[in-house]
Amino acid sequence: MLTFSLALALQAAAPAPLPSDPLPGDWRDIPADELLVMTLGEGKQVVIRLAPRYAPVHVANIRKLAAAGWWDAARVYRVHDNYVVQWGDPTEKKPLPEGVVAQPPAEYDWPRYDAVTRLTRRDPYSRRTGHSADGWPLATNGKVAWIPHCYAMVGVARDLAPSTGSGGDLYAVIGHGPRHLDRNIAIVGRVLEGIEHLSALPRGTEGGLGLYKEASQHVPFVRGRLASDLSEAERPRFQYRAADNPRFAAWIKARENRQPPFFNLPAGGADICNVMPPVRRAP
């Protein structure tokens, strides 16, 4: 049993709440059918949140591919240092499951910018950046909007235009955000957990593109499924932090102006890729 003096000491030591601290209700559940669970060997998992509102046809394809077990025989065949990890069918001969659209529309941007926050500084690739209420980083040029290529974002690999990629081959960003890819490739999601299982893979050396030279170097996936198709015991549960409240605005301000004791000079702004919306495992 705590003594009165010890209880007072512990109370005094507890840090005061910050304006940027979330309330319990600021954490919202991510639907299970928006979570793609990719399993590597030794039970290593990569959990990806899908973005159906922003790339509906590509995400519909991905859901069909997962249901058909497309990635159960997939391979990581490209690991490009400071750039991307790419996986799918390295032979490019595997037929797509029935109902998958081989050439979806170019879902690289869309006409409505629905961000509820605004970063202080613009960046070289957009006029404005911010976040959707449900936890996606967004950019706009004032006419169209898009999800930027930040670390751990997942895009659809494609050939030269007019190819748009079916979704059978995907990549995840594992280096400095390649923002020059914005609006040139469909972004369909974000790795929420397990990016280390991809970013730590041996680098490829073939063709200056990070391709593995030999098929023996390919890294196999064991399974790829939507969380909604997994058993209750297997199903991961994640939450995003809602952005449509003053606490999130205070969090952005704190990210743009880091404070002492470590920081001596606040930057007064931040790149959108350094203000990625927080996510967490559901408690």
Backbone bond lengths (Angstrom), bond angles and torsions (degrees), N, CA, C in turn:
res aa  C-N    CA-C-N  psi(-1)  N-CA   C-N-CA  omega(-1)  CA-C   N-CA-C  phi
1 M - - - 1.464 - - 1.514 109.08 -
2 L 1.347 117.39 131.92 1.451 121.57 -177.89 1.513 111.07 -70.63
3 T 1.326 115.79 139.78 1.454 119.15 171.24 1.516 109.25 -75.24
4 F 1.309 116.19 162.46 1.468 120.48 -178.93 1.525 110.78 -62.74
5 S 1.338 117.30 -42.09 1.458 120.77 -178.60 1.526 111.60 -67.47
6 L 1.362 116.93 -38.22 1.463 119.89 178.85 1.518 110.28 -67.65
7 A 1.321 116.96 -40.40 1.464 120.45 178.18 1.519 110.77 -60.84
8 L 1.344 116.91 -41.36 1.465 120.59 177.63 1.522 110.97 -64.63
9 A 1.342 115.92 -39.35 1.462 119.50 -179.69 1.519 111.02 -65.51
10 L 1.333 116.68 -42.00 1.461 119.97 178.62 1.517 111.41 -65.93
11 Q 1.320 116.64 -38.97 1.461 120.61 178.52 1.512 110.20 -64.23
12 A 1.346 116.65 -40.28 1.463 120.43 -179.87 1.518 110.92 -68.10
13 A 1.345 116.59 -31.03 1.466 119.54 -177.48 1.520 112.38 -78.13
14 A 1.333 118.13 -20.19 1.464 120.76 -178.13 1.521 110.01 -67.17
15 P 1.351 118.11 129.64 1.463 119.93 -179.57 1.521 111.31 -66.37
16 A 1.311 115.55 143.72 1.457 120.71 178.33 1.519 109.81 -70.14
17 P 1.319 118.31 144.44 1.474 120.55 177.15 1.524 111.17 -57.96
18 L 1.326 115.54 144.15 1.460 121.62 177.58 1.521 109.77 -99.76
19 P 1.331 117.32 154.79 1.467 119.47 175.86 1.521 113.11 -59.14
20 S 1.331 116.52 -23.00 1.472 121.30 -178.93 1.519 113.67 -88.71
21 D 1.321 117.97 -4.84 1.467 120.66 -179.47 1.535 109.95 -70.33
22 P 1.328 117.60 132.15 1.478 119.48 179.74 1.518 111.90 -74.67
23 L 1.307 115.70 150.53 1.454 121.53 168.47 1.525 108.42 -84.95
24 P 1.316 118.11 158.43 1.477 119.37 179.66 1.519 113.06 -52.53
25 G 1.344 116.67 -38.49 1.457 120.17 -178.30 1.508 114.48 -72.67
26 D 1.347 117.59 -8.73 1.467 120.46 177.56 1.525 111.96 -75.08
27 W 1.329 116.74 -15.31 1.453 120.89 178.57 1.524 109.37 -92.56
28 R 1.326 116.37 123.23 1.463 122.12 -175.98 1.531 109.93 -119.48
29 D 1.322 115.93 143.91 1.467 120.60 -178.69 1.524 111.39 -70.81
30 I 1.325 115.94 138.38 1.461 122.06 171.64 1.521 107.62 -87.25
31 P 1.336 119.41 126.56 1.466 120.75 -179.16 1.527 111.91 -56.71
32 A 1.306 116.06 143.29 1.470 120.76 -177.05 1.520 112.41 -62.38
33 D 1.350 117.62 -29.58 1.467 118.48 179.81 1.520 112.52 -81.56
34 E 1.345 117.28 3.91 1.467 121.67 171.58 1.523 111.52 -101.26
35 L 1.328 117.27 2.72 1.462 121.20 -179.14 1.525 109.79 -110.70
36 L 1.331 115.72 117.33 1.458 122.69 175.27 1.520 107.65 -100.48
37 V 1.334 116.12 119.80 1.460 121.66 -176.16 1.524 108.67 -105.02
38 M 1.321 116.14 109.47 1.461 122.52 178.58 1.529 108.34 -100.39
39 T 1.319 116.15 126.76 1.460 120.89 -176.64 1.516 110.37 -112.86
40 L 1.327 116.08 123.65 1.458 123.34 174.22 1.531 108.80 -94.66
41 G 1.312 116.31 -177.10 1.455 120.36 176.88 1.513 111.80 -62.46
42 E 1.326 116.05 160.19 1.462 124.07 178.90 1.529 111.87 61.80
43 G 1.343 116.32 23.11 1.449 120.27 176.45 1.506 115.87 74.71
44 K 1.306 117.40 10.82 1.468 120.21 179.62 1.525 109.35 -70.49
45 Q 1.326 116.35 130.75 1.456 120.87 -177.18 1.516 112.20 -117.65
46 V 1.329 114.24 144.12 1.456 122.73 172.87 1.527 105.84 -121.00
47 V 1.321 117.21 116.06 1.463 121.76 -177.20 1.528 108.68 -104.46
48 I 1.331 115.66 123.17 1.460 123.04 -176.21 1.523 109.46 -115.30
49 R 1.314 116.61 129.66 1.458 120.23 170.92 1.525 108.73 -87.86
50 L 1.316 116.93 127.34 1.455 122.25 179.69 1.527 110.74 -88.04
51 A 1.331 116.16 157.52 1.465 122.78 -176.65 1.526 110.28 -120.27
52 P 1.339 117.93 70.24 1.472 119.93 -175.24 1.527 113.86 -64.67
53 R 1.332 117.92 -27.30 1.459 119.01 -179.24 1.529 111.90 -68.93
54 Y 1.308 116.43 -28.45 1.457 120.72 -174.76 1.528 113.56 -100.38
55 A 1.312 118.00 -24.43 1.470 121.49 178.02 1.521 108.54 -138.48
56 P 1.335 117.83 66.45 1.475 121.10 -170.22 1.522 115.14 -61.84
57 V 1.337 118.51 -40.91 1.466 119.85 -176.95 1.524 110.35 -73.42
58 H 1.322 116.97 -43.34 1.465 119.84 177.92 1.533 110.97 -62.21
59 V 1.328 117.21 -42.84 1.461 119.65 -179.73 1.531 110.65 -67.99
60 A 1.328 117.79 -36.98 1.465 120.03 174.66 1.519 110.29 -59.89
61 N 1.334 117.03 -40.37 1.463 120.73 175.22 1.529 111.30 -59.98
62 I 1.337 115.52 -46.55 1.463 120.11 -177.27 1.520 110.74 -61.67
63 R 1.317 116.96 -39.27 1.462 119.99 177.72 1.527 111.26 -63.41
64 K 1.332 116.84 -39.76 1.465 120.54 178.18 1.527 110.58 -69.31
65 L 1.309 117.06 -38.54 1.459 120.91 177.66 1.526 110.78 -63.14
66 A 1.327 116.36 -41.75 1.465 120.22 178.55 1.521 110.77 -64.38
67 A 1.333 116.55 -43.66 1.467 120.41 -179.42 1.526 111.52 -63.15
68 A 1.346 116.33 -31.34 1.464 120.82 -178.96 1.524 112.86 -85.92
69 G 1.336 117.38 -1.78 1.461 120.03 -179.29 1.517 113.81 72.99
70 W 1.330 116.94 26.03 1.462 121.93 -176.35 1.523 112.63 -55.18
71 W 1.328 117.29 -41.17 1.470 120.31 -174.35 1.524 112.91 -88.36
72 D 1.335 117.27 4.16 1.461 118.72 178.20 1.520 111.80 -67.63
73 A 1.316 115.90 -20.29 1.471 120.25 176.54 1.522 110.57 -121.01
74 A 1.329 116.42 20.19 1.471 120.19 -178.92 1.522 110.64 -74.45
75 R 1.309 114.49 162.77 1.458 121.31 178.88 1.522 110.54 -135.15
76 V 1.328 115.78 140.64 1.458 120.14 165.11 1.518 106.29 -78.06
77 Y 1.313 117.15 115.60 1.463 120.20 -176.49 1.522 113.11 -119.97
78 R 1.313 116.42 1.56 1.461 119.86 179.13 1.520 109.59 -145.26
79 V 1.321 116.09 126.25 1.460 121.90 173.17 1.527 106.52 -135.17
80 H 1.310 115.07 98.42 1.464 122.90 -174.90 1.520 108.19 -97.55
81 D 1.315 117.23 116.57 1.457 122.01 -174.51 1.529 111.74 -56.47
82 N 1.333 115.66 133.88 1.464 123.58 179.27 1.523 112.29 59.07
83 Y 1.339 115.96 29.37 1.463 118.92 -177.02 1.533 111.00 -143.63
84 V 1.332 117.70 -89.52 1.464 119.70 -175.33 1.526 112.18 -143.33
85 V 1.340 114.47 157.53 1.465 123.95 164.72 1.527 106.44 -110.94
86 Q 1.325 117.11 132.23 1.468 120.69 -174.69 1.518 109.95 -126.84
87 W 1.343 115.31 140.22 1.470 119.60 -179.07 1.523 110.61 -142.71
88 G 1.331 114.50 162.04 1.461 121.50 -179.61 1.510 109.80 149.39
89 D 1.339 116.87 -132.95 1.454 123.03 -178.74 1.522 109.45 -105.90
90 P 1.332 118.67 101.94 1.463 120.37 -177.67 1.523 113.94 -66.71
91 T 1.360 117.82 -18.61 1.463 120.17 179.79 1.532 111.96 -81.69
92 E 1.339 116.49 -20.04 1.464 122.99 -176.78 1.531 112.05 58.90
93 K 1.335 117.37 24.35 1.459 121.86 -178.15 1.528 113.39 -118.07
94 K 1.294 117.21 -10.38 1.458 120.36 -176.30 1.531 109.84 -69.78
95 P 1.327 119.32 126.50 1.467 120.67 -179.39 1.517 111.53 -69.26
96 L 1.325 115.26 143.95 1.455 120.46 178.68 1.520 110.41 -74.38
97 P 1.323 118.49 147.93 1.466 120.92 176.93 1.527 111.08 -62.84
98 E 1.299 115.30 158.15 1.457 120.99 179.23 1.529 110.34 -60.45
99 G 1.329 115.63 136.64 1.451 120.94 177.60 1.511 114.96 92.60
100 V 1.330 117.80 -10.20 1.460 120.89 177.84 1.528 109.18 -81.53
101 V 1.314 116.58 128.76 1.463 121.88 -179.17 1.529 108.61 -79.78
102 A 1.318 116.65 116.17 1.464 120.80 -174.74 1.523 112.50 -67.38
103 Q 1.320 116.12 -36.02 1.471 120.41 -179.97 1.535 108.86 -128.53
104 P 1.324 118.12 83.26 1.467 120.45 178.46 1.528 110.64 -66.53
105 P 1.326 116.51 167.28 1.466 118.35 172.06 1.522 110.52 -61.01
106 A 1.310 116.22 158.51 1.471 121.14 -179.24 1.525 109.08 -75.74
107 E 1.330 115.22 87.99 1.466 120.30 -177.32 1.528 110.17 -85.95
108 Y 1.314 114.51 60.98 1.460 120.85 -176.74 1.529 111.86 -95.18
109 D 1.320 117.11 -24.44 1.455 122.16 176.23 1.522 108.07 -155.43
110 W 1.314 117.22 175.74 1.468 121.84 -178.34 1.528 108.38 -151.57
111 P 1.323 118.02 159.10 1.462 120.86 -170.41 1.517 115.73 -74.66
112 R 1.332 119.04 -20.51 1.468 120.33 -174.28 1.523 111.05 -105.65
113 Y 1.329 115.23 124.73 1.465 121.25 176.22 1.527 107.61 -97.86
114 D 1.326 117.29 106.48 1.461 120.28 -172.40 1.525 113.11 -107.10
115 A 1.327 116.88 30.23 1.461 119.93 177.22 1.525 110.43 -67.85
116 V 1.322 115.97 144.76 1.464 121.47 177.19 1.521 111.47 -110.16
117 T 1.340 117.13 0.36 1.463 122.12 175.55 1.516 108.76 -126.76
118 R 1.331 114.99 167.72 1.463 119.39 178.16 1.518 109.29 -145.01
119 L 1.326 116.71 124.77 1.452 120.65 176.04 1.527 109.83 -76.08
120 T 1.323 115.03 153.75 1.462 120.45 -173.82 1.517 112.16 -65.09
121 R 1.316 116.45 -43.45 1.467 120.43 -174.08 1.521 111.67 -107.10
122 R 1.306 116.58 143.40 1.452 121.01 170.53 1.525 108.37 -78.25
123 D 1.326 116.99 167.08 1.459 119.52 178.02 1.523 109.68 -124.05
124 P 1.334 117.99 173.39 1.475 119.90 -175.72 1.522 113.91 -65.33
125 Y 1.333 117.92 -14.69 1.458 120.66 -173.00 1.522 113.31 -106.49
126 S 1.320 118.28 -4.83 1.460 120.29 -177.30 1.519 110.54 -157.53
127 R 1.309 115.46 163.60 1.457 120.75 177.14 1.520 111.00 -83.09
128 R 1.333 116.11 -31.21 1.458 120.45 -175.07 1.514 109.02 -151.40
129 T 1.328 115.96 147.37 1.456 121.35 175.22 1.522 109.76 -134.96
130 G 1.323 115.47 153.22 1.461 120.78 179.40 1.511 110.04 -173.08
131 H 1.315 116.07 -153.40 1.455 121.33 -175.17 1.521 110.27 -137.98
132 S 1.322 116.11 144.43 1.457 120.36 171.77 1.525 108.48 -74.55
133 A 1.316 115.97 161.74 1.457 119.97 -179.83 1.522 111.92 -60.16
134 D 1.341 116.01 -30.48 1.464 119.62 -176.89 1.522 113.35 -100.67
135 G 1.324 116.62 25.63 1.458 118.89 164.58 1.510 118.55 89.52
136 W 1.334 118.12 34.70 1.460 120.48 173.72 1.524 109.71 -116.62
137 P 1.343 118.02 136.28 1.463 119.93 172.76 1.523 109.17 -73.38
138 L 1.310 117.05 140.74 1.461 121.29 -176.05 1.515 110.67 -136.16
139 A 1.329 114.64 153.93 1.461 121.80 175.11 1.516 108.37 -136.24
140 T 1.335 116.51 157.44 1.465 121.00 178.85 1.524 110.36 -151.30
141 N 1.318 115.12 153.64 1.464 120.93 171.99 1.524 111.03 -106.66
142 G 1.323 115.56 11.22 1.451 121.18 -178.49 1.514 113.49 94.73
143 K 1.323 116.70 -11.81 1.468 121.67 179.92 1.521 111.72 -117.57
144 V 1.328 115.71 -44.92 1.455 121.17 178.59 1.526 108.72 -131.46
145 A 1.324 116.34 168.25 1.459 121.98 -179.54 1.518 109.81 -128.96
146 W 1.329 115.64 162.24 1.458 120.21 179.85 1.526 110.12 -161.89
147 I 1.337 115.86 162.43 1.462 122.45 172.15 1.528 107.56 -87.80
148 P 1.324 118.15 126.39 1.468 120.03 -177.94 1.524 112.91 -76.24
149 H 1.311 115.07 154.99 1.463 122.00 176.16 1.531 109.29 -78.55
150 C 1.315 116.14 91.05 1.459 122.11 176.29 1.522 109.53 -108.92
151 Y 1.310 116.28 170.61 1.462 121.05 178.60 1.520 110.43 -54.53
152 A 1.331 116.41 134.46 1.475 125.61 177.31 1.521 113.48 76.77
153 M 1.348 118.71 2.30 1.455 119.15 173.34 1.526 109.50 -69.90
154 V 1.326 116.06 149.71 1.460 121.81 -177.70 1.524 108.75 -115.06
155 G 1.329 115.93 127.53 1.454 121.65 179.86 1.517 111.40 -123.03
156 V 1.340 115.01 170.21 1.464 122.41 -178.98 1.524 109.34 -97.43
157 A 1.313 116.85 117.75 1.464 120.63 176.99 1.522 109.40 -66.48
158 R 1.314 116.47 143.19 1.469 121.00 -179.50 1.516 110.05 -147.55
159 D 1.344 114.70 166.35 1.453 121.15 172.95 1.526 108.22 -87.81
160 L 1.327 116.80 -169.13 1.454 120.11 177.77 1.521 111.02 -63.67
161 A 1.322 117.26 150.06 1.464 121.48 177.50 1.528 109.58 -54.55
162 P 1.337 116.26 142.03 1.469 128.01 17.47 1.514 115.24 -89.61
163 S 1.336 119.35 11.26 1.451 120.80 178.29 1.529 110.25 -58.74
164 T 1.331 116.32 139.09 1.464 121.60 176.73 1.518 112.30 -118.45
165 G 1.326 117.71 -7.24 1.458 121.98 -179.99 1.514 112.46 81.27
166 S 1.307 116.56 133.90 1.467 121.16 -178.13 1.523 112.83 -80.79
167 G 1.336 116.65 -24.88 1.462 121.12 -171.53 1.506 112.45 106.79
168 G 1.334 116.20 -7.65 1.459 119.27 177.74 1.512 112.77 -67.92
169 D 1.325 116.36 -31.61 1.458 121.97 175.81 1.526 108.15 -113.19
170 L 1.313 115.45 124.85 1.450 122.03 -176.43 1.524 110.00 -123.22
171 Y 1.324 115.94 163.49 1.463 120.61 173.94 1.517 109.07 -140.15
172 A 1.322 115.67 154.94 1.459 122.19 174.22 1.516 108.23 -123.46
173 V 1.325 116.01 138.03 1.462 121.30 179.19 1.528 108.72 -73.89
174 I 1.338 116.30 128.33 1.468 120.58 -179.54 1.521 111.65 -124.15
175 G 1.317 117.38 16.85 1.462 120.07 179.54 1.513 110.61 -141.07
176 H 1.312 115.01 -163.11 1.458 120.66 176.34 1.529 109.06 -55.42
177 G 1.323 116.90 134.26 1.453 121.20 -174.74 1.518 113.78 -50.61
178 P 1.348 119.61 113.52 1.470 121.88 179.95 1.528 110.75 -80.71
179 R 1.326 116.39 72.81 1.458 121.28 -172.31 1.526 113.31 -64.73
180 H 1.327 117.78 -16.07 1.463 119.79 175.98 1.529 111.81 -65.63
181 L 1.347 116.57 -15.77 1.464 120.61 176.28 1.527 112.81 -81.85
182 D 1.341 116.49 -12.72 1.466 119.64 -179.79 1.521 110.50 -54.00
183 R 1.344 115.88 135.38 1.460 124.12 176.97 1.529 112.95 68.49
184 N 1.318 117.09 12.77 1.459 121.39 176.21 1.527 112.45 -116.26
185 I 1.321 116.25 -13.53 1.459 122.71 -178.15 1.524 107.19 -145.02
186 A 1.323 116.84 147.90 1.461 121.22 179.48 1.526 110.49 -76.81
187 I 1.327 115.93 120.36 1.461 121.27 170.90 1.529 107.34 -88.41
188 V 1.317 116.51 126.48 1.465 120.35 -174.94 1.515 113.36 -118.90
189 G 1.329 118.79 -2.65 1.454 118.09 -178.72 1.511 113.23 177.46
190 R 1.310 113.71 -170.85 1.465 122.48 -177.45 1.520 108.63 -146.66
191 V 1.322 117.10 133.72 1.463 120.82 175.05 1.524 108.44 -71.88
192 L 1.311 116.12 120.44 1.463 121.51 178.82 1.516 112.22 -91.21
193 E 1.317 115.85 -31.01 1.463 120.30 -176.09 1.521 108.77 -153.16
194 G 1.330 116.23 140.46 1.459 121.24 175.01 1.514 114.73 94.51
195 I 1.339 118.02 11.00 1.464 119.05 179.29 1.527 110.72 -59.93
196 E 1.337 117.07 -27.07 1.460 120.10 -179.89 1.520 112.08 -63.99
197 H 1.335 117.56 -26.34 1.465 120.49 178.68 1.533 110.99 -71.10
198 L 1.309 117.16 -22.06 1.462 121.46 177.78 1.524 111.41 -95.64
199 S 1.320 116.56 -43.90 1.467 119.66 -174.59 1.524 112.87 -70.70
200 A 1.324 117.33 -20.62 1.469 120.28 -178.94 1.527 113.28 -91.18
201 L 1.323 118.34 1.62 1.466 120.57 -179.58 1.528 111.04 -68.72
202 P 1.338 117.58 152.57 1.460 120.11 176.62 1.529 111.21 -58.43
203 R 1.317 116.53 142.63 1.463 121.57 -178.65 1.523 111.02 -77.25
204 G 1.335 114.61 143.73 1.456 119.88 174.16 1.520 110.15 -84.40
205 T 1.320 115.89 159.72 1.465 120.15 -174.78 1.519 113.64 -126.70
206 E 1.316 118.10 -3.93 1.464 120.51 -170.91 1.530 111.97 -81.74
207 G 1.322 115.66 133.22 1.460 122.74 170.86 1.509 115.46 66.30
208 G 1.328 118.38 12.90 1.448 120.55 -177.71 1.513 113.18 68.86
209 L 1.338 117.74 12.15 1.462 122.54 -176.79 1.528 112.52 -115.75
210 G 1.329 116.05 5.07 1.453 119.23 -179.88 1.513 114.39 77.95
211 L 1.327 118.33 14.71 1.460 121.32 178.06 1.522 110.01 -73.45
212 Y 1.333 116.39 145.75 1.457 119.82 173.58 1.525 108.49 -74.87
213 K 1.308 115.43 133.63 1.466 120.94 -175.78 1.516 111.74 -71.34
214 E 1.317 117.47 -37.75 1.454 121.93 -176.73 1.532 110.50 -116.15
215 A 1.333 115.97 144.79 1.465 120.25 177.90 1.527 111.60 -61.08
216 S 1.328 116.17 -27.26 1.464 120.09 179.78 1.528 111.99 -65.54
217 Q 1.326 116.79 -17.13 1.462 120.82 178.92 1.528 112.26 -84.71
218 H 1.311 117.44 -15.35 1.461 120.38 -177.68 1.532 110.30 -58.97
219 V 1.314 115.33 143.90 1.462 121.63 -179.83 1.528 108.13 -104.77
220 P 1.339 118.48 116.41 1.470 120.41 -174.87 1.523 113.35 -80.61
221 F 1.321 114.99 145.64 1.453 121.44 166.24 1.521 108.15 -90.64
222 V 1.311 115.80 148.31 1.460 121.56 176.69 1.515 110.53 -91.77
223 R 1.338 115.40 -36.91 1.457 119.21 -175.53 1.521 110.25 -163.07
224 G 1.334 116.30 150.77 1.457 122.69 171.99 1.516 108.76 -139.64
225 R 1.337 117.25 115.04 1.453 121.14 -176.31 1.527 110.39 -140.50
226 L 1.315 116.51 154.45 1.444 120.92 168.19 1.524 108.56 -70.81
227 A 1.317 116.46 144.86 1.461 119.71 178.14 1.521 111.15 -60.17
228 S 1.337 116.24 -31.48 1.466 120.38 -179.84 1.522 112.53 -65.93
229 D 1.333 117.95 -17.92 1.464 121.73 179.05 1.528 112.46 -98.78
230 L 1.311 117.06 1.95 1.460 121.01 177.79 1.525 109.70 -93.83
231 S 1.305 115.64 160.90 1.465 119.86 176.51 1.523 109.99 -67.25
232 E 1.318 116.05 161.69 1.465 120.15 179.20 1.527 110.93 -57.24
233 A 1.311 116.67 -37.39 1.465 120.20 -178.23 1.526 112.05 -68.79
234 E 1.332 116.84 -32.26 1.464 120.77 -177.36 1.528 112.98 -88.55
235 R 1.301 117.32 -20.37 1.463 121.88 -167.96 1.528 112.69 -72.09
236 P 1.335 117.93 118.74 1.470 119.33 174.20 1.520 110.07 -76.30
237 R 1.323 115.89 151.12 1.460 121.16 -179.68 1.525 108.43 -128.89
238 F 1.318 114.63 126.82 1.457 120.79 -178.00 1.520 110.83 -127.25
239 Q 1.336 114.44 158.85 1.454 121.73 176.01 1.517 109.66 -131.64
240 Y 1.322 115.64 147.57 1.462 120.92 171.38 1.518 108.64 -106.62
241 R 1.324 115.66 158.35 1.455 120.18 176.84 1.525 108.70 -92.49
242 A 1.333 116.82 119.57 1.460 121.14 -179.14 1.529 110.51 -61.87
243 A 1.330 116.14 140.38 1.469 121.03 -174.98 1.521 113.70 -101.08
244 D 1.324 118.08 -5.42 1.467 120.54 -173.40 1.526 112.14 -93.40
245 N 1.336 115.59 56.41 1.463 119.91 179.40 1.533 109.13 -157.02
246 P 1.335 117.82 160.35 1.472 120.46 -176.63 1.516 113.71 -66.05
247 R 1.317 117.93 -23.34 1.467 119.89 179.32 1.527 110.96 -68.55
248 F 1.332 116.90 -37.76 1.458 119.63 176.91 1.528 109.97 -68.75
249 A 1.320 117.46 -38.38 1.467 120.73 176.73 1.530 110.38 -60.65
250 A 1.340 116.66 -39.34 1.457 119.95 177.13 1.519 111.32 -67.49
251 W 1.332 115.87 -34.24 1.471 119.80 177.14 1.525 110.42 -64.37
252 I 1.328 117.66 -42.27 1.468 121.18 177.06 1.528 110.34 -60.32
253 K 1.320 116.12 -46.57 1.465 120.13 -179.98 1.520 111.28 -58.41
254 A 1.336 116.31 -40.14 1.460 120.13 178.60 1.524 111.24 -67.20
255 R 1.329 117.63 -35.82 1.462 120.84 177.98 1.527 111.29 -69.74
256 E 1.314 116.12 -32.66 1.465 120.36 179.72 1.523 112.38 -80.23
257 N 1.310 117.33 -18.97 1.469 121.94 -176.91 1.527 109.56 -135.15
258 R 1.327 115.81 75.94 1.455 120.26 -179.93 1.535 109.56 -64.56
259 Q 1.312 115.51 141.69 1.458 121.22 -170.48 1.524 112.94 -112.23
260 P 1.342 115.98 164.30 1.463 120.34 172.14 1.529 109.67 -59.78
261 P 1.349 118.37 159.80 1.457 124.86 17.96 1.522 116.06 -87.35
262 F 1.339 118.92 -14.86 1.468 117.70 -178.43 1.516 111.42 -80.98
263 F 1.329 118.10 -45.13 1.461 121.48 -176.21 1.520 110.43 -87.81
264 N 1.311 114.87 129.11 1.460 120.80 177.37 1.520 112.28 -95.32
265 L 1.343 116.65 -27.24 1.453 120.81 -175.29 1.520 109.97 -132.03
266 P 1.330 119.26 103.66 1.464 120.74 176.24 1.518 110.73 -60.75
267 A 1.332 116.76 140.31 1.465 121.22 -176.00 1.519 112.72 -77.15
268 G 1.335 117.34 -25.54 1.455 120.04 -178.83 1.512 114.27 77.55
269 G 1.318 116.85 10.01 1.464 121.38 179.44 1.512 109.74 177.61
270 A 1.327 115.77 172.89 1.462 120.30 -179.47 1.517 110.01 -156.09
271 D 1.315 115.02 150.95 1.454 121.64 172.60 1.523 108.50 -71.17
272 I 1.333 117.05 144.79 1.458 120.64 -179.49 1.524 111.39 -56.78
273 C 1.333 117.34 -31.65 1.461 119.73 -179.47 1.521 112.46 -72.49
274 N 1.336 117.65 -12.77 1.457 121.74 174.47 1.527 112.12 -98.39
275 V 1.321 116.62 5.78 1.469 121.52 178.89 1.527 107.71 -130.02
276 M 1.326 114.93 51.58 1.456 120.04 -178.88 1.521 110.22 -72.93
277 P 1.336 117.76 134.68 1.468 120.42 -177.27 1.523 111.56 -59.52
278 P 1.317 117.45 133.34 1.467 120.54 -179.08 1.524 112.52 -66.61
279 V 1.315 115.22 144.62 1.473 122.94 172.98 1.527 106.53 -134.53
280 R 1.316 115.47 162.45 1.467 119.34 179.02 1.530 109.67 -156.42
281 R 1.324 116.00 160.67 1.453 121.38 168.72 1.524 108.00 -65.76
282 A 1.301 117.42 137.49 1.464 120.42 178.06 1.525 109.41 -64.41
283 P 1.321 117.77 130.07 1.478 120.00 -179.25 1.531 110.67 -70.33
